[in-house]
Amino acid sequence: MKHGTISGYQHHKCRCTDCCNAKREYEKNRIQKPKFVYPKPLEHGTSNAYTYHGCRCEICKAFMRGYQMGYIKLNKEAALDDLNDVPMLEKRREHGTSEAYSFGCTCDLCLTKGRNEYLAEIAA
């Protein structure tokens, strides 16, 4: 082990005068020369600026409005594509059945015939 080094002080636990002075000098230099890393400039008109940095300038708000409208449109289109695969949606229920009545259909046929079937199923 070489005396008068940081390694001697930290790793080998040497507390001789040379190693203590080396550690003291190292800490003094480390504290005197702080390294600041500045953040990148904020790029307006991005979801990152709006969401994470909380920027509410007109450019960022306009971008987010457009993004949300596109997101809503895509979700609506995806939901319409899935209608054919789901058999229990309201569009595919037959009116006048207990099933349609139990899912909240309020047409006259469901309120009369469907309700009677529903009550008969419950009573049975």
C-alpha angles and dihedrals in degrees: 000000000000116000122224095043135113089237091057091053100042106031103026095036092227112165100185118135094259094052093044090051091049091052092046091050092047093052092045092053093043093053095044095053108049115180113221119198110201119210120250115265112270112261107217122215096043132111088236092060092047099041107034103025096037094230111169100179117138093258094053093043091050091049092050093048090053092045092051093047090052091047092051091047092051092049092050091050091048091050091052091051090053095053093088093055097051113074098187101063120123093249091060098046118105112240119238095038130116089242094058091045093050090052091056106262108161102191116128094252093053093044092055113026097022092048092051091050090047092051091046090053092050092049093050 
